[in-house]
Structure formats: C-alpha cells, structure tokens
Amino acid sequence: MMTGRPETEDHIETDNVERGLRFLDETPRHLRGPSVPALKRLGLSAKDACEVLRIHGMKMARAG
C-alpha cells in the first residue's frame, strides 16, 4: 500500500511560485512585458504573483 502525501494548497502554491520564478529568470523583460500580467497569463493568482515578485526582488538585490 502506497502512502503518498496528498497535494495541499501550500504544495500547489509552491509549484506556481517556482514556475513563476523560473519564468522571470528565463524570460527577458522586453519579451514578457509587465510582470504581474505576464504571471497571471501563466495561471498564477495575484497572491502567487506577489510572492514571486517578492522573492525575485530579493534575489536581484543580493545579486546587485
């Protein structure tokens, strides 16, 4: 009998945030346009898009 962890909302949100971060890292700004509409086109919620932008901003600040 397999005992897998059911997907929770937290797990799904984490996947969306990771997908959004990968998109921002891989897609130049001039190709994607404004970040929030681009992330929403990927299917992210406004909450997930904000989390992606928060994490991405911190990564960019550390790199600068």
PyMOL CGO cylinders between C-alpha atoms (Angstrom):
from pymol import cmd
from pymol.cgo import CYLINDER

trace = [
    CYLINDER, 0.00, 0.00, 0.00, 1.44, 3.36, -1.03, 0.3, 1, 1, 1, 1, 1, 1,
    CYLINDER, 1.44, 3.36, -1.03, 1.10, 6.27, 1.31, 0.3, 1, 1, 1, 1, 1, 1,
    CYLINDER, 1.10, 6.27, 1.31, 1.65, 9.38, -0.77, 0.3, 1, 1, 1, 1, 1, 1,
    CYLINDER, 1.65, 9.38, -0.77, 1.25, 12.87, 0.55, 0.3, 1, 1, 1, 1, 1, 1,
    CYLINDER, 1.25, 12.87, 0.55, -1.89, 14.42, -0.91, 0.3, 1, 1, 1, 1, 1, 1,
    CYLINDER, -1.89, 14.42, -0.91, -1.41, 17.68, -2.73, 0.3, 1, 1, 1, 1, 1, 1,
    CYLINDER, -1.41, 17.68, -2.73, -2.29, 20.54, -0.46, 0.3, 1, 1, 1, 1, 1, 1,
    CYLINDER, -2.29, 20.54, -0.46, -2.92, 24.16, -1.38, 0.3, 1, 1, 1, 1, 1, 1,
    CYLINDER, -2.92, 24.16, -1.38, 0.52, 25.03, 0.02, 0.3, 1, 1, 1, 1, 1, 1,
    CYLINDER, 0.52, 25.03, 0.02, 2.14, 22.48, -2.28, 0.3, 1, 1, 1, 1, 1, 1,
    CYLINDER, 2.14, 22.48, -2.28, 0.28, 23.78, -5.33, 0.3, 1, 1, 1, 1, 1, 1,
    CYLINDER, 0.28, 23.78, -5.33, 1.13, 27.40, -4.44, 0.3, 1, 1, 1, 1, 1, 1,
    CYLINDER, 1.13, 27.40, -4.44, 4.79, 26.45, -4.08, 0.3, 1, 1, 1, 1, 1, 1,
    CYLINDER, 4.79, 26.45, -4.08, 4.78, 24.88, -7.54, 0.3, 1, 1, 1, 1, 1, 1,
    CYLINDER, 4.78, 24.88, -7.54, 3.19, 28.01, -9.02, 0.3, 1, 1, 1, 1, 1, 1,
    CYLINDER, 3.19, 28.01, -9.02, 5.72, 30.27, -7.29, 0.3, 1, 1, 1, 1, 1, 1,
    CYLINDER, 5.72, 30.27, -7.29, 8.62, 28.13, -8.53, 0.3, 1, 1, 1, 1, 1, 1,
    CYLINDER, 8.62, 28.13, -8.53, 7.18, 28.19, -12.06, 0.3, 1, 1, 1, 1, 1, 1,
    CYLINDER, 7.18, 28.19, -12.06, 6.79, 31.98, -11.87, 0.3, 1, 1, 1, 1, 1, 1,
    CYLINDER, 6.79, 31.98, -11.87, 10.35, 32.46, -10.61, 0.3, 1, 1, 1, 1, 1, 1,
    CYLINDER, 10.35, 32.46, -10.61, 11.69, 30.29, -13.42, 0.3, 1, 1, 1, 1, 1, 1,
    CYLINDER, 11.69, 30.29, -13.42, 9.68, 32.31, -15.94, 0.3, 1, 1, 1, 1, 1, 1,
    CYLINDER, 9.68, 32.31, -15.94, 11.05, 35.65, -14.66, 0.3, 1, 1, 1, 1, 1, 1,
    CYLINDER, 11.05, 35.65, -14.66, 14.60, 34.27, -14.60, 0.3, 1, 1, 1, 1, 1, 1,
    CYLINDER, 14.60, 34.27, -14.60, 14.41, 32.87, -18.14, 0.3, 1, 1, 1, 1, 1, 1,
    CYLINDER, 14.41, 32.87, -18.14, 12.32, 35.49, -19.97, 0.3, 1, 1, 1, 1, 1, 1,
    CYLINDER, 12.32, 35.49, -19.97, 13.83, 38.92, -20.69, 0.3, 1, 1, 1, 1, 1, 1,
    CYLINDER, 13.83, 38.92, -20.69, 11.72, 41.85, -19.54, 0.3, 1, 1, 1, 1, 1, 1,
    CYLINDER, 11.72, 41.85, -19.54, 11.37, 43.25, -23.06, 0.3, 1, 1, 1, 1, 1, 1,
    CYLINDER, 11.37, 43.25, -23.06, 9.78, 39.96, -24.22, 0.3, 1, 1, 1, 1, 1, 1,
    CYLINDER, 9.78, 39.96, -24.22, 7.38, 39.36, -21.31, 0.3, 1, 1, 1, 1, 1, 1,
    CYLINDER, 7.38, 39.36, -21.31, 6.20, 42.90, -20.60, 0.3, 1, 1, 1, 1, 1, 1,
    CYLINDER, 6.20, 42.90, -20.60, 4.88, 43.89, -17.16, 0.3, 1, 1, 1, 1, 1, 1,
    CYLINDER, 4.88, 43.89, -17.16, 5.49, 41.13, -14.61, 0.3, 1, 1, 1, 1, 1, 1,
    CYLINDER, 5.49, 41.13, -14.61, 2.10, 40.74, -12.93, 0.3, 1, 1, 1, 1, 1, 1,
    CYLINDER, 2.10, 40.74, -12.93, 0.05, 40.41, -16.15, 0.3, 1, 1, 1, 1, 1, 1,
    CYLINDER, 0.05, 40.41, -16.15, 2.66, 38.01, -17.54, 0.3, 1, 1, 1, 1, 1, 1,
    CYLINDER, 2.66, 38.01, -17.54, 2.50, 35.85, -14.42, 0.3, 1, 1, 1, 1, 1, 1,
    CYLINDER, 2.50, 35.85, -14.42, -1.29, 35.90, -14.45, 0.3, 1, 1, 1, 1, 1, 1,
    CYLINDER, -1.29, 35.90, -14.45, -1.22, 34.70, -18.07, 0.3, 1, 1, 1, 1, 1, 1,
    CYLINDER, -1.22, 34.70, -18.07, 0.74, 31.70, -16.76, 0.3, 1, 1, 1, 1, 1, 1,
    CYLINDER, 0.74, 31.70, -16.76, -2.18, 30.97, -14.44, 0.3, 1, 1, 1, 1, 1, 1,
    CYLINDER, -2.18, 30.97, -14.44, -0.77, 32.34, -11.20, 0.3, 1, 1, 1, 1, 1, 1,
    CYLINDER, -0.77, 32.34, -11.20, -3.10, 34.02, -8.74, 0.3, 1, 1, 1, 1, 1, 1,
    CYLINDER, -3.10, 34.02, -8.74, -2.48, 37.58, -7.63, 0.3, 1, 1, 1, 1, 1, 1,
    CYLINDER, -2.48, 37.58, -7.63, -1.19, 36.22, -4.31, 0.3, 1, 1, 1, 1, 1, 1,
    CYLINDER, -1.19, 36.22, -4.31, 1.28, 33.89, -6.05, 0.3, 1, 1, 1, 1, 1, 1,
    CYLINDER, 1.28, 33.89, -6.05, 2.38, 36.66, -8.43, 0.3, 1, 1, 1, 1, 1, 1,
    CYLINDER, 2.38, 36.66, -8.43, 3.12, 38.95, -5.47, 0.3, 1, 1, 1, 1, 1, 1,
    CYLINDER, 3.12, 38.95, -5.47, 5.12, 36.20, -3.77, 0.3, 1, 1, 1, 1, 1, 1,
    CYLINDER, 5.12, 36.20, -3.77, 7.10, 35.61, -6.97, 0.3, 1, 1, 1, 1, 1, 1,
    CYLINDER, 7.10, 35.61, -6.97, 7.90, 39.32, -7.25, 0.3, 1, 1, 1, 1, 1, 1,
    CYLINDER, 7.90, 39.32, -7.25, 8.93, 39.49, -3.59, 0.3, 1, 1, 1, 1, 1, 1,
    CYLINDER, 8.93, 39.49, -3.59, 11.34, 36.57, -3.91, 0.3, 1, 1, 1, 1, 1, 1,
    CYLINDER, 11.34, 36.57, -3.91, 12.64, 37.72, -7.31, 0.3, 1, 1, 1, 1, 1, 1,
    CYLINDER, 12.64, 37.72, -7.31, 13.26, 41.22, -5.95, 0.3, 1, 1, 1, 1, 1, 1,
    CYLINDER, 13.26, 41.22, -5.95, 15.26, 39.82, -3.02, 0.3, 1, 1, 1, 1, 1, 1,
    CYLINDER, 15.26, 39.82, -3.02, 17.33, 37.67, -5.39, 0.3, 1, 1, 1, 1, 1, 1,
    CYLINDER, 17.33, 37.67, -5.39, 18.05, 40.66, -7.61, 0.3, 1, 1, 1, 1, 1, 1,
    CYLINDER, 18.05, 40.66, -7.61, 19.04, 42.81, -4.61, 0.3, 1, 1, 1, 1, 1, 1,
    CYLINDER, 19.04, 42.81, -4.61, 21.51, 40.16, -3.41, 0.3, 1, 1, 1, 1, 1, 1,
    CYLINDER, 21.51, 40.16, -3.41, 23.00, 39.86, -6.89, 0.3, 1, 1, 1, 1, 1, 1,
    CYLINDER, 23.00, 39.86, -6.89, 23.45, 43.62, -7.27, 0.3, 1, 1, 1, 1, 1, 1,
]
cmd.load_cgo(trace, "trace")
